[in-house]
């Protein structure tokens, strides 16, 4: 069972957008897939104790976020 102090983030990656879902909060987040959007996503989850970040392989559009994570 996951503690409420640990979080999992799932990110749906596309060429133009990053749609993230934060568990266990159940909060959805939407960002552009560019340097500013990736930084905004990182800032939104930086205060959380992340257990895992999962994202799909999407023709390379996920690589920049993977590196920045």
PDB file of N, H, CA, C and O in Angstrom:
ATOM      1  N   UNK A   1       0.835  -1.183   0.000  1.00  0.00           N
ATOM      2  CA  UNK A   1       0.000   0.000   0.000  1.00  0.00           C
ATOM      3  C   UNK A   1       0.878   1.243   0.000  1.00  0.00           C
ATOM      4  O   UNK A   1       1.838   1.328   0.766  1.00  0.00           O
ATOM      5  N   UNK A   2       0.558   2.194  -0.845  1.00  0.00           N
ATOM      6  H   UNK A   2      -0.222   2.125  -1.467  1.00  0.00           H
ATOM      7  CA  UNK A   2       1.360   3.404  -0.969  1.00  0.00           C
ATOM      8  C   UNK A   2       1.001   4.393   0.132  1.00  0.00           C
ATOM      9  O   UNK A   2      -0.174   4.673   0.374  1.00  0.00           O
ATOM     10  N   UNK A   3       2.008   4.909   0.782  1.00  0.00           N
ATOM     11  H   UNK A   3       2.962   4.682   0.586  1.00  0.00           H
ATOM     12  CA  UNK A   3       1.805   5.927   1.809  1.00  0.00           C
ATOM     13  C   UNK A   3       1.315   7.211   1.160  1.00  0.00           C
ATOM     14  O   UNK A   3       1.647   7.503   0.012  1.00  0.00           O
ATOM     15  N   UNK A   4       0.518   7.979   1.907  1.00  0.00           N
ATOM     16  H   UNK A   4       0.248   7.742   2.840  1.00  0.00           H
ATOM     17  CA  UNK A   4       0.019   9.237   1.360  1.00  0.00           C
ATOM     18  C   UNK A   4       1.130  10.266   1.225  1.00  0.00           C
ATOM     19  O   UNK A   4       0.916  11.322   0.628  1.00  0.00           O
ATOM     20  N   UNK A   5       2.317   9.983   1.768  1.00  0.00           N
ATOM     21  H   UNK A   5       2.491   9.126   2.253  1.00  0.00           H
ATOM     22  CA  UNK A   5       3.413  10.934   1.630  1.00  0.00           C
ATOM     23  C   UNK A   5       4.263  10.645   0.394  1.00  0.00           C
ATOM     24  O   UNK A   5       5.174  11.415   0.086  1.00  0.00           O
ATOM     25  N   UNK A   6       3.985   9.552  -0.317  1.00  0.00           N
ATOM     26  H   UNK A   6       3.245   8.928  -0.066  1.00  0.00           H
ATOM     27  CA  UNK A   6       4.699   9.269  -1.552  1.00  0.00           C
ATOM     28  C   UNK A   6       3.737   9.420  -2.726  1.00  0.00           C
ATOM     29  O   UNK A   6       2.539   9.164  -2.607  1.00  0.00           O
ATOM     30  N   UNK A   7       4.285   9.836  -3.848  1.00  0.00           N
ATOM     31  H   UNK A   7       5.258  10.044  -3.945  1.00  0.00           H
ATOM     32  CA  UNK A   7       3.463  10.162  -5.005  1.00  0.00           C
ATOM     33  C   UNK A   7       3.971   9.454  -6.253  1.00  0.00           C
ATOM     34  O   UNK A   7       5.154   9.135  -6.374  1.00  0.00           O
ATOM     35  N   UNK A   8       3.059   9.222  -7.160  1.00  0.00           N
ATOM     36  H   UNK A   8       2.099   9.481  -7.062  1.00  0.00           H
ATOM     37  CA  UNK A   8       3.342   8.675  -8.478  1.00  0.00           C
ATOM     38  C   UNK A   8       2.787   9.656  -9.498  1.00  0.00           C
ATOM     39  O   UNK A   8       1.679  10.170  -9.337  1.00  0.00           O
ATOM     40  N   UNK A   9       3.559   9.914 -10.546  1.00  0.00           N
ATOM     41  H   UNK A   9       4.458   9.497 -10.676  1.00  0.00           H
ATOM     42  CA  UNK A   9       3.113  10.804 -11.613  1.00  0.00           C
ATOM     43  C   UNK A   9       3.125  10.029 -12.923  1.00  0.00           C
ATOM     44  O   UNK A   9       4.130   9.415 -13.283  1.00  0.00           O
ATOM     45  N   UNK A  10       2.018  10.060 -13.620  1.00  0.00           N
ATOM     46  H   UNK A  10       1.202  10.559 -13.328  1.00  0.00           H
ATOM     47  CA  UNK A  10       1.928   9.499 -14.961  1.00  0.00           C
ATOM     48  C   UNK A  10       1.823  10.646 -15.941  1.00  0.00           C
ATOM     49  O   UNK A  10       1.044  11.576 -15.732  1.00  0.00           O
ATOM     50  N   UNK A  11       2.603  10.589 -17.013  1.00  0.00           N
ATOM     51  H   UNK A  11       3.236   9.834 -17.183  1.00  0.00           H
ATOM     52  CA  UNK A  11       2.610  11.689 -17.979  1.00  0.00           C
ATOM     53  C   UNK A  11       2.277  11.151 -19.368  1.00  0.00           C
ATOM     54  O   UNK A  11       2.955  10.260 -19.878  1.00  0.00           O
ATOM     55  N   UNK A  12       1.242  11.695 -19.964  1.00  0.00           N
ATOM     56  H   UNK A  12       0.691  12.419 -19.549  1.00  0.00           H
ATOM     57  CA  UNK A  12       0.900  11.414 -21.348  1.00  0.00           C
ATOM     58  C   UNK A  12       1.628  12.457 -22.188  1.00  0.00           C
ATOM     59  O   UNK A  12       1.344  13.652 -22.094  1.00  0.00           O
ATOM     60  N   UNK A  13       2.562  11.998 -23.005  1.00  0.00           N
ATOM     61  H   UNK A  13       2.792  11.028 -23.082  1.00  0.00           H
ATOM     62  CA  UNK A  13       3.439  12.892 -23.766  1.00  0.00           C
ATOM     63  C   UNK A  13       2.974  12.969 -25.215  1.00  0.00           C
ATOM     64  O   UNK A  13       2.723  11.946 -25.851  1.00  0.00           O
ATOM     65  N   UNK A  14       2.862  14.177 -25.723  1.00  0.00           N
ATOM     66  H   UNK A  14       3.066  15.008 -25.206  1.00  0.00           H
ATOM     67  CA  UNK A  14       2.633  14.369 -27.155  1.00  0.00           C
ATOM     68  C   UNK A  14       3.602  15.431 -27.660  1.00  0.00           C
ATOM     69  O   UNK A  14       4.356  16.011 -26.879  1.00  0.00           O
ATOM     70  N   UNK A  15       3.583  15.678 -28.934  1.00  0.00           N
ATOM     71  H   UNK A  15       2.971  15.206 -29.569  1.00  0.00           H
ATOM     72  CA  UNK A  15       4.498  16.656 -29.524  1.00  0.00           C
ATOM     73  C   UNK A  15       4.337  18.027 -28.882  1.00  0.00           C
ATOM     74  O   UNK A  15       5.327  18.726 -28.667  1.00  0.00           O
ATOM     75  N   UNK A  16       3.104  18.419 -28.573  1.00  0.00           N
ATOM     76  H   UNK A  16       2.300  17.851 -28.747  1.00  0.00           H
ATOM     77  CA  UNK A  16       2.847  19.770 -28.079  1.00  0.00           C
ATOM     78  C   UNK A  16       2.493  19.854 -26.603  1.00  0.00           C
ATOM     79  O   UNK A  16       2.610  20.927 -26.010  1.00  0.00           O
ATOM     80  N   UNK A  17       2.061  18.752 -25.989  1.00  0.00           N
ATOM     81  H   UNK A  17       1.965  17.881 -26.471  1.00  0.00           H
ATOM     82  CA  UNK A  17       1.577  18.841 -24.611  1.00  0.00           C
ATOM     83  C   UNK A  17       2.094  17.716 -23.717  1.00  0.00           C
ATOM     84  O   UNK A  17       2.528  16.663 -24.182  1.00  0.00           O
ATOM     85  N   UNK A  18       2.027  17.987 -22.415  1.00  0.00           N
ATOM     86  H   UNK A  18       1.675  18.843 -22.037  1.00  0.00           H
ATOM     87  CA  UNK A  18       2.306  17.015 -21.363  1.00  0.00           C
ATOM     88  C   UNK A  18       1.091  17.029 -20.443  1.00  0.00           C
ATOM     89  O   UNK A  18       0.805  18.041 -19.804  1.00  0.00           O
ATOM     90  N   UNK A  19       0.385  15.920 -20.376  1.00  0.00           N
ATOM     91  H   UNK A  19       0.618  15.098 -20.895  1.00  0.00           H
ATOM     92  CA  UNK A  19      -0.758  15.804 -19.482  1.00  0.00           C
ATOM     93  C   UNK A  19      -0.353  14.856 -18.361  1.00  0.00           C
ATOM     94  O   UNK A  19      -0.134  13.667 -18.592  1.00  0.00           O
ATOM     95  N   UNK A  20      -0.256  15.383 -17.163  1.00  0.00           N
ATOM     96  H   UNK A  20      -0.434  16.349 -16.975  1.00  0.00           H
ATOM     97  CA  UNK A  20       0.208  14.609 -16.020  1.00  0.00           C
ATOM     98  C   UNK A  20      -0.945  14.325 -15.073  1.00  0.00           C
ATOM     99  O   UNK A  20      -1.896  15.100 -14.972  1.00  0.00           O
ATOM    100  N   UNK A  21      -0.839  13.202 -14.383  1.00  0.00           N
ATOM    101  H   UNK A  21      -0.067  12.572 -14.465  1.00  0.00           H
ATOM    102  CA  UNK A  21      -1.824  12.838 -13.365  1.00  0.00           C
ATOM    103  C   UNK A  21      -1.045  12.446 -12.116  1.00  0.00           C
ATOM    104  O   UNK A  21      -0.195  11.557 -12.159  1.00  0.00           O
ATOM    105  N   UNK A  22      -1.336  13.106 -11.018  1.00  0.00           N
ATOM    106  H   UNK A  22      -2.027  13.828 -10.983  1.00  0.00           H
ATOM    107  CA  UNK A  22      -0.620  12.922  -9.767  1.00  0.00           C
ATOM    108  C   UNK A  22      -1.461  12.076  -8.811  1.00  0.00           C
ATOM    109  O   UNK A  22      -2.583  12.441  -8.459  1.00  0.00           O
ATOM    110  N   UNK A  23      -0.897  10.941  -8.400  1.00  0.00           N
ATOM    111  H   UNK A  23       0.015  10.644  -8.685  1.00  0.00           H
ATOM    112  CA  UNK A  23      -1.556  10.057  -7.443  1.00  0.00           C
ATOM    113  C   UNK A  23      -0.792  10.060  -6.132  1.00  0.00           C
ATOM    114  O   UNK A  23       0.436  10.127  -6.184  1.00  0.00           O
ATOM    115  N   UNK A  24      -1.396   9.995  -4.993  1.00  0.00           N
ATOM    116  H   UNK A  24      -2.393   9.940  -4.951  1.00  0.00           H
ATOM    117  CA  UNK A  24      -2.782   9.669  -4.751  1.00  0.00           C
ATOM    118  C   UNK A  24      -3.725  10.866  -4.753  1.00  0.00           C
ATOM    119  O   UNK A  24      -4.914  10.694  -4.486  1.00  0.00           O
ATOM    120  N   UNK A  25      -3.246  12.061  -5.040  1.00  0.00           N
ATOM    121  H   UNK A  25      -2.280  12.201  -5.257  1.00  0.00           H
ATOM    122  CA  UNK A  25      -4.117  13.244  -5.040  1.00  0.00           C
ATOM    123  C   UNK A  25      -5.210  13.168  -6.094  1.00  0.00           C
ATOM    124  O   UNK A  25      -6.302  13.699  -5.895  1.00  0.00           O
ATOM    125  N   UNK A  26      -4.925  12.515  -7.209  1.00  0.00           N
ATOM    126  H   UNK A  26      -4.038  12.083  -7.370  1.00  0.00           H
ATOM    127  CA  UNK A  26      -5.882  12.454  -8.296  1.00  0.00           C
ATOM    128  C   UNK A  26      -5.962  13.745  -9.085  1.00  0.00           C
ATOM    129  O   UNK A  26      -6.932  13.996  -9.801  1.00  0.00           O
ATOM    130  N   UNK A  27      -4.927  14.562  -8.945  1.00  0.00           N
ATOM    131  H   UNK A  27      -4.139  14.358  -8.364  1.00  0.00           H
ATOM    132  CA  UNK A  27      -4.919  15.878  -9.599  1.00  0.00           C
ATOM    133  C   UNK A  27      -4.350  15.759 -11.008  1.00  0.00           C
ATOM    134  O   UNK A  27      -3.307  15.137 -11.212  1.00  0.00           O
ATOM    135  N   UNK A  28      -5.035  16.356 -11.978  1.00  0.00           N
ATOM    136  H   UNK A  28      -5.882  16.862 -11.812  1.00  0.00           H
ATOM    137  CA  UNK A  28      -4.560  16.404 -13.350  1.00  0.00           C
ATOM    138  C   UNK A  28      -3.844  17.722 -13.612  1.00  0.00           C
ATOM    139  O   UNK A  28      -4.261  18.776 -13.132  1.00  0.00           O
ATOM    140  N   UNK A  29      -2.769  17.648 -14.374  1.00  0.00           N
ATOM    141  H   UNK A  29      -2.431  16.792 -14.764  1.00  0.00           H
ATOM    142  CA  UNK A  29      -1.974  18.839 -14.697  1.00  0.00           C
ATOM    143  C   UNK A  29      -1.735  18.858 -16.201  1.00  0.00           C
ATOM    144  O   UNK A  29      -1.553  17.803 -16.809  1.00  0.00           O
ATOM    145  N   UNK A  30      -1.734  20.040 -16.807  1.00  0.00           N
ATOM    146  H   UNK A  30      -1.882  20.897 -16.313  1.00  0.00           H
ATOM    147  CA  UNK A  30      -1.554  20.175 -18.253  1.00  0.00           C
ATOM    148  C   UNK A  30      -0.479  21.223 -18.534  1.00  0.00           C
ATOM    149  O   UNK A  30      -0.534  22.334 -18.008  1.00  0.00           O
ATOM    150  N   UNK A  31       0.492  20.865 -19.363  1.00  0.00           N
ATOM    151  H   UNK A  31       0.536  19.962 -19.791  1.00  0.00           H
ATOM    152  CA  UNK A  31       1.594  21.761 -19.693  1.00  0.00           C
ATOM    153  C   UNK A  31       1.926  21.648 -21.176  1.00  0.00           C
ATOM    154  O   UNK A  31       1.585  20.662 -21.828  1.00  0.00           O
ATOM    155  N   UNK A  32       2.588  22.658 -21.691  1.00  0.00           N
ATOM    156  H   UNK A  32       2.866  23.459 -21.162  1.00  0.00           H
ATOM    157  CA  UNK A  32       3.106  22.566 -23.053  1.00  0.00           C
ATOM    158  C   UNK A  32       4.399  21.758 -23.024  1.00  0.00           C
ATOM    159  O   UNK A  32       5.131  21.779 -22.035  1.00  0.00           O
ATOM    160  N   UNK A  33       4.670  21.052 -24.106  1.00  0.00           N
ATOM    161  H   UNK A  33       4.075  21.035 -24.910  1.00  0.00           H
ATOM    162  CA  UNK A  33       5.894  20.258 -24.187  1.00  0.00           C
ATOM    163  C   UNK A  33       6.988  21.121 -24.821  1.00  0.00           C
ATOM    164  O   UNK A  33       7.382  20.933 -25.972  1.00  0.00           O
ATOM    165  N   UNK A  34       7.449  22.061 -24.028  1.00  0.00           N
ATOM    166  H   UNK A  34       7.129  22.214 -23.093  1.00  0.00           H
ATOM    167  CA  UNK A  34       8.561  22.929 -24.407  1.00  0.00           C
ATOM    168  C   UNK A  34       9.337  23.218 -23.120  1.00  0.00           C
ATOM    169  O   UNK A  34       8.897  22.817 -22.043  1.00  0.00           O
ATOM    170  N   UNK A  35      10.481  23.905 -23.204  1.00  0.00           N
ATOM    171  H   UNK A  35      10.839  24.231 -24.079  1.00  0.00           H
ATOM    172  CA  UNK A  35      11.266  24.122 -21.982  1.00  0.00           C
ATOM    173  C   UNK A  35      10.478  24.764 -20.836  1.00  0.00           C
ATOM    174  O   UNK A  35      10.630  24.352 -19.686  1.00  0.00           O
ATOM    175  N   UNK A  36       9.649  25.751 -21.123  1.00  0.00           N
ATOM    176  H   UNK A  36       9.526  26.086 -22.058  1.00  0.00           H
ATOM    177  CA  UNK A  36       8.883  26.412 -20.058  1.00  0.00           C
ATOM    178  C   UNK A  36       7.847  25.465 -19.452  1.00  0.00           C
ATOM    179  O   UNK A  36       7.664  25.446 -18.235  1.00  0.00           O
ATOM    180  N   UNK A  37       7.183  24.697 -20.273  1.00  0.00           N
ATOM    181  H   UNK A  37       7.331  24.712 -21.262  1.00  0.00           H
ATOM    182  CA  UNK A  37       6.180  23.760 -19.782  1.00  0.00           C
ATOM    183  C   UNK A  37       6.796  22.641 -18.958  1.00  0.00           C
ATOM    184  O   UNK A  37       6.250  22.244 -17.929  1.00  0.00           O
ATOM    185  N   UNK A  38       7.944  22.131 -19.421  1.00  0.00           N
ATOM    186  H   UNK A  38       8.387  22.453 -20.257  1.00  0.00           H
ATOM    187  CA  UNK A  38       8.619  21.081 -18.655  1.00  0.00           C
ATOM    188  C   UNK A  38       9.077  21.609 -17.304  1.00  0.00           C
ATOM    189  O   UNK A  38       8.975  20.904 -16.301  1.00  0.00           O
ATOM    190  N   UNK A  39       9.577  22.828 -17.262  1.00  0.00           N
ATOM    191  H   UNK A  39       9.660  23.402 -18.077  1.00  0.00           H
ATOM    192  CA  UNK A  39       9.989  23.417 -15.986  1.00  0.00           C
ATOM    193  C   UNK A  39       8.788  23.627 -15.065  1.00  0.00           C
ATOM    194  O   UNK A  39       8.893  23.445 -13.852  1.00  0.00           O
ATOM    195  N   UNK A  40       7.661  24.008 -15.637  1.00  0.00           N
ATOM    196  H   UNK A  40       7.576  24.156 -16.622  1.00  0.00           H
ATOM    197  CA  UNK A  40       6.453  24.189 -14.831  1.00  0.00           C
ATOM    198  C   UNK A  40       5.997  22.852 -14.240  1.00  0.00           C
ATOM    199  O   UNK A  40       5.582  22.800 -13.082  1.00  0.00           O
ATOM    200  N   UNK A  41       6.070  21.784 -15.016  1.00  0.00           N
ATOM    201  H   UNK A  41       6.408  21.826 -15.956  1.00  0.00           H
ATOM    202  CA  UNK A  41       5.717  20.462 -14.507  1.00  0.00           C
ATOM    203  C   UNK A  41       6.670  20.074 -13.377  1.00  0.00           C
ATOM    204  O   UNK A  41       6.231  19.620 -12.320  1.00  0.00           O
ATOM    205  N   UNK A  42       7.959  20.251 -13.596  1.00  0.00           N
ATOM    206  H   UNK A  42       8.316  20.620 -14.454  1.00  0.00           H
ATOM    207  CA  UNK A  42       8.939  19.916 -12.556  1.00  0.00           C
ATOM    208  C   UNK A  42       8.694  20.723 -11.289  1.00  0.00           C
ATOM    209  O   UNK A  42       8.804  20.188 -10.185  1.00  0.00           O
ATOM    210  N   UNK A  43       8.368  21.988 -11.430  1.00  0.00           N
ATOM    211  H   UNK A  43       8.278  22.422 -12.327  1.00  0.00           H
ATOM    212  CA  UNK A  43       8.096  22.828 -10.269  1.00  0.00           C
ATOM    213  C   UNK A  43       6.831  22.360  -9.548  1.00  0.00           C
ATOM    214  O   UNK A  43       6.769  22.394  -8.319  1.00  0.00           O
ATOM    215  N   UNK A  44       5.833  21.928 -10.299  1.00  0.00           N
ATOM    216  H   UNK A  44       5.883  21.900 -11.297  1.00  0.00           H
ATOM    217  CA  UNK A  44       4.573  21.484  -9.701  1.00  0.00           C
ATOM    218  C   UNK A  44       4.745  20.232  -8.850  1.00  0.00           C
ATOM    219  O   UNK A  44       4.001  20.032  -7.890  1.00  0.00           O
ATOM    220  N   UNK A  45       5.710  19.395  -9.184  1.00  0.00           N
ATOM    221  H   UNK A  45       6.315  19.557  -9.964  1.00  0.00           H
ATOM    222  CA  UNK A  45       5.908  18.151  -8.427  1.00  0.00           C
ATOM    223  C   UNK A  45       7.145  18.177  -7.537  1.00  0.00           C
ATOM    224  O   UNK A  45       7.420  17.204  -6.836  1.00  0.00           O
ATOM    225  N   UNK A  46       7.886  19.267  -7.555  1.00  0.00           N
ATOM    226  H   UNK A  46       7.662  20.058  -8.124  1.00  0.00           H
ATOM    227  CA  UNK A  46       9.164  19.305  -6.827  1.00  0.00           C
ATOM    228  C   UNK A  46       9.008  19.192  -5.314  1.00  0.00           C
ATOM    229  O   UNK A  46       9.930  18.736  -4.637  1.00  0.00           O
ATOM    230  N   UNK A  47       7.877  19.593  -4.777  1.00  0.00           N
ATOM    231  H   UNK A  47       7.128  19.963  -5.327  1.00  0.00           H
ATOM    232  CA  UNK A  47       7.686  19.514  -3.329  1.00  0.00           C
ATOM    233  C   UNK A  47       7.160  18.144  -2.889  1.00  0.00           C
ATOM    234  O   UNK A  47       6.999  17.896  -1.694  1.00  0.00           O
ATOM    235  N   UNK A  48       6.895  17.268  -3.840  1.00  0.00           N
ATOM    236  H   UNK A  48       7.026  17.470  -4.811  1.00  0.00           H
ATOM    237  CA  UNK A  48       6.353  15.942  -3.545  1.00  0.00           C
ATOM    238  C   UNK A  48       7.474  14.921  -3.416  1.00  0.00           C
ATOM    239  O   UNK A  48       8.516  15.041  -4.061  1.00  0.00           O
ATOM    240  N   UNK A  49       7.255  13.935  -2.590  1.00  0.00           N
ATOM    241  H   UNK A  49       6.410  13.838  -2.066  1.00  0.00           H
ATOM    242  CA  UNK A  49       8.185  12.814  -2.468  1.00  0.00           C
ATOM    243  C   UNK A  49       7.784  11.803  -3.539  1.00  0.00           C
ATOM    244  O   UNK A  49       6.923  10.953  -3.310  1.00  0.00           O
ATOM    245  N   UNK A  50       8.414  11.902  -4.711  1.00  0.00           N
ATOM    246  H   UNK A  50       9.113  12.592  -4.897  1.00  0.00           H
ATOM    247  CA  UNK A  50       8.029  11.059  -5.842  1.00  0.00           C
ATOM    248  C   UNK A  50       8.608   9.667  -5.701  1.00  0.00           C
ATOM    249  O   UNK A  50       9.805   9.495  -5.475  1.00  0.00           O
ATOM    250  N   UNK A  51       7.749   8.683  -5.837  1.00  0.00           N
ATOM    251  H   UNK A  51       6.776   8.823  -6.021  1.00  0.00           H
ATOM    252  CA  UNK A  51       8.162   7.296  -5.845  1.00  0.00           C
ATOM    253  C   UNK A  51       8.462   6.862  -7.271  1.00  0.00           C
ATOM    254  O   UNK A  51       9.368   6.065  -7.511  1.00  0.00           O
ATOM    255  N   UNK A  52       7.690   7.394  -8.217  1.00  0.00           N
ATOM    256  H   UNK A  52       6.953   8.041  -8.023  1.00  0.00           H
ATOM    257  CA  UNK A  52       7.823   6.966  -9.609  1.00  0.00           C
ATOM    258  C   UNK A  52       7.235   8.026 -10.531  1.00  0.00           C
ATOM    259  O   UNK A  52       6.232   8.664 -10.210  1.00  0.00           O
ATOM    260  N   UNK A  53       7.877   8.200 -11.678  1.00  0.00           N
ATOM    261  H   UNK A  53       8.691   7.682 -11.939  1.00  0.00           H
ATOM    262  CA  UNK A  53       7.309   8.991 -12.769  1.00  0.00           C
ATOM    263  C   UNK A  53       7.268   8.065 -13.973  1.00  0.00           C
ATOM    264  O   UNK A  53       8.298   7.540 -14.395  1.00  0.00           O
ATOM    265  N   UNK A  54       6.090   7.867 -14.520  1.00  0.00           N
ATOM    266  H   UNK A  54       5.253   8.294 -14.178  1.00  0.00           H
ATOM    267  CA  UNK A  54       5.927   6.995 -15.681  1.00  0.00           C
ATOM    268  C   UNK A  54       5.468   7.827 -16.861  1.00  0.00           C
ATOM    269  O   UNK A  54       4.601   8.691 -16.734  1.00  0.00           O
ATOM    270  N   UNK A  55       6.067   7.550 -18.017  1.00  0.00           N
ATOM    271  H   UNK A  55       6.771   6.847 -18.121  1.00  0.00           H
ATOM    272  CA  UNK A  55       5.619   8.210 -19.241  1.00  0.00           C
ATOM    273  C   UNK A  55       5.807   7.253 -20.397  1.00  0.00           C
ATOM    274  O   UNK A  55       6.632   6.340 -20.350  1.00  0.00           O
ATOM    275  N   UNK A  56       5.044   7.478 -21.410  1.00  0.00           N
ATOM    276  H   UNK A  56       4.374   8.220 -21.448  1.00  0.00           H
ATOM    277  CA  UNK A  56       5.105   6.620 -22.580  1.00  0.00           C
ATOM    278  C   UNK A  56       6.221   7.071 -23.521  1.00  0.00           C
ATOM    279  O   UNK A  56       6.595   8.243 -23.541  1.00  0.00           O
ATOM    280  N   UNK A  57       6.734   6.143 -24.281  1.00  0.00           N
ATOM    281  H   UNK A  57       6.430   5.191 -24.264  1.00  0.00           H
ATOM    282  CA  UNK A  57       7.671   6.495 -25.347  1.00  0.00           C
ATOM    283  C   UNK A  57       6.833   6.986 -26.525  1.00  0.00           C
ATOM    284  O   UNK A  57       5.992   6.252 -27.044  1.00  0.00           O
ATOM    285  N   UNK A  58       7.062   8.215 -26.939  1.00  0.00           N
ATOM    286  H   UNK A  58       7.744   8.811 -26.518  1.00  0.00           H
ATOM    287  CA  UNK A  58       6.232   8.834 -27.976  1.00  0.00           C
ATOM    288  C   UNK A  58       7.114   9.444 -29.063  1.00  0.00           C
ATOM    289  O   UNK A  58       7.178  10.665 -29.205  1.00  0.00           O
ATOM    290  N   UNK A  59       7.775   8.612 -29.808  1.00  0.00           N
ATOM    291  H   UNK A  59       7.723   7.620 -29.693  1.00  0.00           H
ATOM    292  CA  UNK A  59       8.562   9.090 -30.938  1.00  0.00           C
ATOM    293  C   UNK A  59       9.670  10.058 -30.562  1.00  0.00           C
ATOM    294  O   UNK A  59      10.085  10.872 -31.387  1.00  0.00           O
ATOM    295  N   UNK A  60      10.154   9.982 -29.331  1.00  0.00           N
ATOM    296  H   UNK A  60       9.817   9.320 -28.661  1.00  0.00           H
ATOM    297  CA  UNK A  60      11.238  10.844 -28.895  1.00  0.00           C
ATOM    298  C   UNK A  60      10.795  12.105 -28.187  1.00  0.00           C
ATOM    299  O   UNK A  60      11.624  12.808 -27.610  1.00  0.00           O
ATOM    300  N   UNK A  61       9.493  12.412 -28.217  1.00  0.00           N
ATOM    301  H   UNK A  61       8.820  11.841 -28.686  1.00  0.00           H
ATOM    302  CA  UNK A  61       9.008  13.637 -27.566  1.00  0.00           C
ATOM    303  C   UNK A  61       9.145  13.570 -26.048  1.00  0.00           C
ATOM    304  O   UNK A  61       9.075  14.599 -25.376  1.00  0.00           O
ATOM    305  N   UNK A  62       9.338  12.380 -25.507  1.00  0.00           N
ATOM    306  H   UNK A  62       9.395  11.544 -26.053  1.00  0.00           H
ATOM    307  CA  UNK A  62       9.489  12.207 -24.059  1.00  0.00           C
ATOM    308  C   UNK A  62      10.925  12.407 -23.588  1.00  0.00           C
ATOM    309  O   UNK A  62      11.156  12.545 -22.387  1.00  0.00           O
ATOM    310  N   UNK A  63      11.876  12.425 -24.481  1.00  0.00           N
ATOM    311  H   UNK A  63      11.688  12.313 -25.456  1.00  0.00           H
ATOM    312  CA  UNK A  63      13.296  12.426 -24.096  1.00  0.00           C
ATOM    313  C   UNK A  63      13.709  13.655 -23.289  1.00  0.00           C
ATOM    314  O   UNK A  63      14.419  13.515 -22.293  1.00  0.00           O
ATOM    315  N   UNK A  64      13.291  14.832 -23.683  1.00  0.00           N
ATOM    316  H   UNK A  64      12.714  14.945 -24.492  1.00  0.00           H
ATOM    317  CA  UNK A  64      13.686  16.047 -22.970  1.00  0.00           C
ATOM    318  C   UNK A  64      13.187  16.011 -21.532  1.00  0.00           C
ATOM    319  O   UNK A  64      13.922  16.372 -20.613  1.00  0.00           O
ATOM    320  N   UNK A  65      11.945  15.580 -21.329  1.00  0.00           N
ATOM    321  H   UNK A  65      11.348  15.287 -22.076  1.00  0.00           H
ATOM    322  CA  UNK A  65      11.419  15.494 -19.967  1.00  0.00           C
ATOM    323  C   UNK A  65      12.172  14.448 -19.164  1.00  0.00           C
ATOM    324  O   UNK A  65      12.482  14.669 -17.994  1.00  0.00           O
ATOM    325  N   UNK A  66      12.468  13.316 -19.775  1.00  0.00           N
ATOM    326  H   UNK A  66      12.216  13.136 -20.726  1.00  0.00           H
ATOM    327  CA  UNK A  66      13.221  12.269 -19.079  1.00  0.00           C
ATOM    328  C   UNK A  66      14.571  12.786 -18.613  1.00  0.00           C
ATOM    329  O   UNK A  66      14.988  12.504 -17.490  1.00  0.00           O
ATOM    330  N   UNK A  67      15.252  13.531 -19.451  1.00  0.00           N
ATOM    331  H   UNK A  67      14.913  13.760 -20.364  1.00  0.00           H
ATOM    332  CA  UNK A  67      16.553  14.090 -19.091  1.00  0.00           C
ATOM    333  C   UNK A  67      16.391  15.099 -17.958  1.00  0.00           C
ATOM    334  O   UNK A  67      17.175  15.094 -17.009  1.00  0.00           O
ATOM    335  N   UNK A  68      15.392  15.955 -18.048  1.00  0.00           N
ATOM    336  H   UNK A  68      14.755  15.959 -18.819  1.00  0.00           H
ATOM    337  CA  UNK A  68      15.201  16.994 -17.028  1.00  0.00           C
ATOM    338  C   UNK A  68      14.761  16.416 -15.682  1.00  0.00           C
ATOM    339  O   UNK A  68      15.047  16.993 -14.633  1.00  0.00           O
ATOM    340  N   UNK A  69      14.068  15.285 -15.713  1.00  0.00           N
ATOM    341  H   UNK A  69      13.835  14.816 -16.566  1.00  0.00           H
ATOM    342  CA  UNK A  69      13.678  14.637 -14.459  1.00  0.00           C
ATOM    343  C   UNK A  69      14.903  14.120 -13.743  1.00  0.00           C
ATOM    344  O   UNK A  69      14.789  13.540 -12.663  1.00  0.00           O
TER     345      UNK A  69
END
